[in-house]
Every structure is written in structure tokens, then in C-alpha cells.
Amino acid sequence: MRPIWKWIIGGVLLSILVLVGVIWYYSHNWKPIVEAKLKEVVHYSTNGLYTLQYEDLDLNIGLGNATLSNAELIPDSAVYRRMVEAQEAPNNRYHIKIKKLRVRNFSLLDALSKKKLNIRTILLEEPSLHLISEYHSFNDTIRDKSRKTLYESIKNIFTAVNVRDIHMDNIKFRYTKYEAGNRSVMNLEKAKVSVHDVLIDETSLEDTSRLYYTKMVLVEIPGFEYDLPDGFYKAKFKGLKINTREQNVLFTDVEYRPRMNKATFYKLKKQNVTMAVLKFDTLRVEHLDFKELIDNQKTLAAKVQLKNGAVDLSADKRYPKYPAVKIGHSPHQKLMKMTKLLRLDTVVVDNVSVTYHEMSGKYFREGSISFNHATGVLTNVTNDTMALKKDRFMRADLKARIMNTGSLHAKFGFDMLSPTGYHTYSGTLGPMQATAFDRILRPLLNVEITSGNIKHIAFNMEGTDRKNWGEFRFDYDNLKINILNKVDEKGTQSSKKVVSYLINHILINDSNPDDKGEYHIGKVNYARVPEHTFFKTLWQSLLEGIKQCTGISKEREAKLMGLADTGKDVVDKGKDIVEGAKDVTKKTGNFIKGLFKKKDNSKEDSKN
């Protein structure tokens, strides 16, 4: 048996010597071979758009380790321009720099014998990525010549490439966008990216469990702030996490706000536009289709959550406003006009407060109205006509504390396929004191509600582009209003007693049912003013219901006008009362409309 063992041992030793010899040979002669292959792969796979440069390649064949030092992937601008002329250029280019690229535990034998490259880990130290985006319309059209896949680009060198893990820490990211002759730049630092289980072979691209050959991509960005190109706003967040396997995106401490204070904002704008400040502790997207988002800019997700936030909207009537026709610009109509597909199954609003502020152009004071701690859901938020054929309505069911006092519950239904913009809205408001609205009435209209118990409000309305109609119910009692004088030199403000008396005793009912026991129901049939926005039209229609419930009919206003013209039944204060009545007539429409018009504007702008 000894000769057999000698042959076995000898064979093993010979194999080891051959392997050591191969390792020694390639360790000393592999660099030029690898360098040539690397540059060939980069050039061939990118149609000459990119070149690869590096300072040094340290190769240890025995351990299966390689380190690339000061590597750089450089786009060739001349090649890119030729590709643009041939309408073959991609929208995005990349300029990548890496201090160290460490490849750990790759199999040389598999690479040589089977043309399969297996790598356990790739580590990138201090990577710097510059993404240059330049939109080309020809990329939106269907090409006769399809682009090569990554596998098609490497298959002559490797039949398969598998990398278990890729780690990138402290990434510096720069994004430059060219659009319509304008250039905008965004920078990120200290980002972290981990990629798990990369497989490039003949079938992996079609594997639905993978996103671009990967099983999972994790992205963490610790902080970000970006000045928007409009020169007025900036966006920021404290943290961003992306998990492609779980299909989730999480933003924390998100803000969208002007770059300057309110006074400077309006001085620069020189017109009365809505200024917005948005803050959310949490903005979460669940089950997002990353492939559709990246490939086709389609946003498809099961759920979006807005949690613990505030939306502050402001207007300044000291500046001019330029009205335009708003027909066809309702929220659902705007959604249907979006060029990119959007499909969100559910949008959850969780503890978000909405406040509208307005600076009076007459009294130079700011009033506000708030909808606190709003919660609710929006469903079927989509412009996907195929999905809308199954259910054509987008719906919203929302609750809030108006002025942090009364419980408001509102429901909306939007017929997304209606050519006339058909929609419905209904709601209720629970018990509250009407004096809560003085926070907006006193600064903006120079009036106040001295008393009033709102017991219950209920409305059920329908609408189109041209009109709104439906029923409005308003139960209240002890409603009293004061018209105020201007603030005097001492800083005090008194009421116009005669005018206030006439409004409270002649123009409006102080309760519903009124003092005769008659219960007033608003039967609304409101024709839209074309220049009014969707939400202003909505609240103007509700105002019609309020006026009818409070007894302010056209006939009553006409009677008051007749009293002002003739002075009948006015003895003691003849001229003063007539002048007061004229003043009432003038103010009534504006005042009572304005009483809720401010709410109109607040709702309108909070929705925009």
C-alpha cells in the first residue's frame, strides 16, 4: 500500500505546488491583465461614454483580495454630445471618485474556469458621486433599438457576477440638474449605502424579488437642506431611510419653508400670494414600487403617512392679487392633468394642524383661523384611468378641532373621470362658542361676536365646475354681534352701538329655531364665480346656507334698504338711524359674507 500513499501524497503536494506557482505568477503578472480587462468592460458596457482611471491595484490572488486606490470613473463630455446628437444619450451621467475600493474573498478559480465571479464583500472608502441630470425628450419615446442590459455588457467576460455585500460610508453626493437653460445644484454629505446580494446573470434582471439585480438596498442620509431654484423656498429633513426590500421610505423632521421672514417674502413677491410653511415629524411611504419610480417616474405606493405636523398658510391683503379663471382647476382635475402616473391607495393624516393667517389691507392687523389636530384618510388617490374604471371616486374623511374648540368632521368625494368636475362634500360641526372666531373677525373685519352658542351644523352638498347645491342646517342661539370703531389714540376700541343693534334685532335671527319657533334650513343653489378657486366656491356655497339659516333673506335686506331710504317709523333718531341703517346695508353683505369669507379663504388656502 505504501506506493499508493506515495502517489497520493505526491499528487497532493504537486497540486499545491502548481497552485502556489499559479498564485505567484498571477500575483506578479495579473495587474496589466486585470487593468486591460477592467477598462475594456467599462468602455464596452458604456459605449465609450466612461473611462476608468486608478492609481494602484493591489492584488492577492491567494486570499482573493484586491484593493483599487484613488479610482475614478469619468464621463467623456465629447462622447456625450455625440450621443445627444444621435438621440442615444441617457438623461443622467455620473462622475465617481473612490479613495479605496476593497474587494474581499473573490474566487479566482471560478473566474478562470467557469467565467463566474463570486465576491463576498466590496468596501468603498470615501466615495464621491456627482450625478448630472440633463433631460432629453427623445428618452420618452419608444426606441427601435433597445439598450443593452448590464448582463449583455459583461457576458463575453463573465457569465455571472455575484456580490454578497457592498458597503459605502460617508458618501459625498452632488446633484446637478440642467433644465431649460437653468442650472441647480444639490449637495449631500455623510450618506450611507449598503447593498445586499447582487446577482448579474442571464435571468436575474427578470427576478421580481430583485431591484436591478439586488435583493436589498439600504440608504441612510443623516441630514439635508436644499434651497429651491425659485429663490424663495428651501426644503430640509433631519433623516432619510430607504429600504428597497421592505419598499419603505422614511423622512424625519421634514420642513418646507421660505428662506426669508414673512415681511421680506411679500416685499419681494409684490403680490398677495399664499406663503406656506410645512413641518412634519414623520413622512412615511410604504410599499413603494421603486422600479416604476426609477424607470418611469411613476409613484405607486400602498400608503403615505403624515404624522405630527403643522401647515401654516399666510396671505397679505396689503399687496395686489391678480385673479384668473379657475374653472377646471379643482384638486381632482389637477391630479388628472399630471403628466406622471400617481397611485396611492391610502394617505393617512395623523395629528396635523392647519392654520391660515391673513394680514388686513384695511386695518393692518393679522387674523388667523386654525384646524387643530387633524386626522383622517384619503383613499384612491390616483390619476390611473385603468384603476379609476373600477372605482372612479377619490375620497377624503377628515376630522379636526376648529379653533381648537369645535369638532369638525368633513367628507369629500371626487369623481375623477367627470368631465364637469363633479364632487360631493358633507360634514358636521359639534357644539362650540361662536366667540372663538373673534381671532379672525376682529383683526380683519373690525367686528366681534359677543355671544353665540353653536349647537350643531350639518351640510350635505354636491358641486360641479359651474355650481354647488344642497342642504345646510345650523342650530344655534344667543347670537350677538358688535361692529367696532377704529382703535383710538389711547388704544381702546368701542362698538358702534346703533349699527350693532340694528344688525342684531333687524337683520339676523339670534337663534334657530327663531323667536317664532320657525326652523330655517338652507336650500343652497350657488352659481360659481369663475375666478374663485375650488375651496372658495365651496365655502361661498356654505355661506349661502348660513345666511338662510340666520334669516338673512334677500327680502329682509331689501326691507332694510327701504327703511334707510324712507326713514319710516324712525322718530327719535331720524337722521342718525337712517344713516346707521345705510351703513348697516352697506356692511351687511360684506360683513356677513366676510364673517365666513375669512373661513373660506383659510380653508381654500389650507387645501392648496
Secondary structure as the mmCIF struct_conf table of DSSP 4:
data_model
#
loop_
_struct_conf.conf_type_id
_struct_conf.id
_struct_conf.beg_label_comp_id
_struct_conf.beg_label_asym_id
_struct_conf.beg_label_seq_id
_struct_conf.end_label_comp_id
_struct_conf.end_label_asym_id
_struct_conf.end_label_seq_id
HELX_RH_AL_P HELX_RH_AL_P1 ARG A 2 SER A 45
TURN_TY1_P TURN_TY1_P1 THR A 46 GLY A 48
BEND BEND1 LEU A 49 LEU A 49
STRN STRN1 TYR A 50 GLN A 53
BEND BEND2 GLU A 55 GLU A 55
STRN STRN2 ASP A 56 ASN A 60
TURN_TY1_P TURN_TY1_P2 ILE A 61 GLY A 64
STRN STRN3 ASN A 65 PRO A 75
HELX_RH_AL_P HELX_RH_AL_P2 SER A 77 GLU A 85
TURN_TY1_P TURN_TY1_P3 ALA A 86 GLN A 87
BEND BEND3 ASN A 91 ASN A 91
STRN STRN4 ASN A 92 PHE A 106
HELX_RH_AL_P HELX_RH_AL_P3 LEU A 108 LEU A 109
HELX_RH_PI_P HELX_RH_PI_P1 ASP A 110 LYS A 114
STRN STRN5 LYS A 116 GLU A 125
BEND BEND4 GLU A 126 GLU A 126
STRN STRN6 SER A 128 GLU A 134
HELX_RH_3T_P HELX_RH_3T_P1 SER A 137 ASP A 140
BEND BEND5 THR A 141 THR A 141
HELX_LH_PP_P HELX_LH_PP_P1 ILE A 142 ARG A 143
BEND BEND6 ASP A 144 LYS A 145
HELX_LH_PP_P HELX_LH_PP_P2 SER A 146 THR A 149
HELX_RH_AL_P HELX_RH_AL_P4 LEU A 150 ILE A 154
TURN_TY1_P TURN_TY1_P4 LYS A 155 ILE A 157
BEND BEND7 THR A 159 THR A 159
STRN STRN7 ALA A 160 GLU A 179
TURN_TY1_P TURN_TY1_P5 ALA A 180 GLY A 181
STRN STRN8 ASN A 182 ILE A 200
BEND BEND8 ASP A 201 ASP A 201
TURN_TY1_P TURN_TY1_P6 GLU A 202 THR A 203
HELX_RH_3T_P HELX_RH_3T_P2 SER A 204 GLU A 206
TURN_TY1_P TURN_TY1_P7 THR A 208 SER A 209
STRN STRN9 LEU A 211 LEU A 211
TURN_TY1_P TURN_TY1_P8 TYR A 212 TYR A 213
STRN STRN10 THR A 214 ILE A 221
STRN STRN11 PHE A 224 ASP A 227
TURN_TY1_P TURN_TY1_P9 PRO A 229 ASP A 230
BEND BEND9 GLY A 231 PHE A 232
STRN STRN12 TYR A 233 PHE A 237
BEND BEND10 LYS A 238 LYS A 238
STRN STRN13 GLY A 239 ASN A 243
TURN_TY1_P TURN_TY1_P10 THR A 244 GLN A 247
STRN STRN14 ASN A 248 PRO A 258
BEND BEND11 ARG A 259 MET A 260
HELX_RH_AL_P HELX_RH_AL_P5 LYS A 262 LYS A 269
BEND BEND12 GLN A 271 GLN A 271
STRN STRN15 MET A 275 GLU A 286
BEND BEND13 HIS A 287 HIS A 287
HELX_RH_AL_P HELX_RH_AL_P6 PHE A 290 ASN A 296
STRN STRN16 THR A 299 ASP A 316
TURN_TY1_P TURN_TY1_P11 LYS A 317 ARG A 318
BEND BEND14 TYR A 319 TYR A 319
TURN_TY1_P TURN_TY1_P12 ILE A 327 GLY A 328
BEND BEND15 SER A 330 SER A 330
HELX_RH_AL_P HELX_RH_AL_P7 PRO A 331 MET A 336
TURN_TY1_P TURN_TY1_P13 LYS A 337 LYS A 337
BEND BEND16 THR A 339 LYS A 340
STRN STRN17 LEU A 342 MET A 359
TURN_TY1_P TURN_TY1_P14 GLY A 361 TYR A 363
STRN STRN18 GLU A 366 THR A 382
HELX_RH_AL_P HELX_RH_AL_P8 THR A 385 LEU A 388
TURN_TY1_P TURN_TY1_P15 LYS A 389 LYS A 390
STRN STRN19 PHE A 393 ILE A 402
TURN_TY1_P TURN_TY1_P16 MET A 403 THR A 405
STRN STRN20 GLY A 406 ASP A 415
TURN_TY1_P TURN_TY1_P17 MET A 416 LEU A 417
TURN_TY1_P TURN_TY1_P18 PRO A 419 THR A 420
STRN STRN21 HIS A 423 LEU A 429
STRN STRN22 MET A 432 GLN A 433
HELX_RH_3T_P HELX_RH_3T_P3 ALA A 434 PHE A 437
HELX_RH_AL_P HELX_RH_AL_P9 ASP A 438 LEU A 445
BEND BEND17 ASN A 446 ASN A 446
STRN STRN23 VAL A 447 GLY A 463
BEND BEND18 ASP A 465 ARG A 466
STRN STRN24 LYS A 467 ILE A 483
STRN STRN25 LEU A 484 LEU A 484
HELX_LH_PP_P HELX_LH_PP_P3 ASN A 485 VAL A 487
TURN_TY1_P TURN_TY1_P19 GLU A 489 LYS A 490
BEND BEND19 GLY A 491 GLY A 491
STRN STRN26 SER A 495 SER A 495
HELX_RH_AL_P HELX_RH_AL_P10 LYS A 497 LEU A 502
HELX_RH_PI_P HELX_RH_PI_P2 ILE A 503 LEU A 507
BEND BEND20 ILE A 508 ILE A 508
BEND BEND21 ASP A 510 SER A 511
STRN STRN27 ASN A 512 ASN A 512
BEND BEND22 PRO A 513 PRO A 513
TURN_TY1_P TURN_TY1_P20 ASP A 515 LYS A 516
BEND BEND23 GLY A 517 GLY A 517
HELX_LH_PP_P HELX_LH_PP_P4 GLU A 518 HIS A 520
STRN STRN28 ILE A 521 ALA A 527
HELX_LH_PP_P HELX_LH_PP_P5 ARG A 528 VAL A 529
TURN_TY1_P TURN_TY1_P21 PRO A 530 GLU A 531
BEND BEND24 HIS A 532 HIS A 532
HELX_RH_AL_P HELX_RH_AL_P11 PHE A 534 CYS A 549
TURN_TY1_P TURN_TY1_P22 THR A 550 GLY A 551
HELX_RH_AL_P HELX_RH_AL_P12 LYS A 554 THR A 566
TURN_TY1_P TURN_TY1_P23 LYS A 568 ASP A 569
TURN_TY1_P TURN_TY1_P24 ASP A 572 LYS A 573
HELX_RH_AL_P HELX_RH_AL_P13 GLY A 574 LYS A 607
#
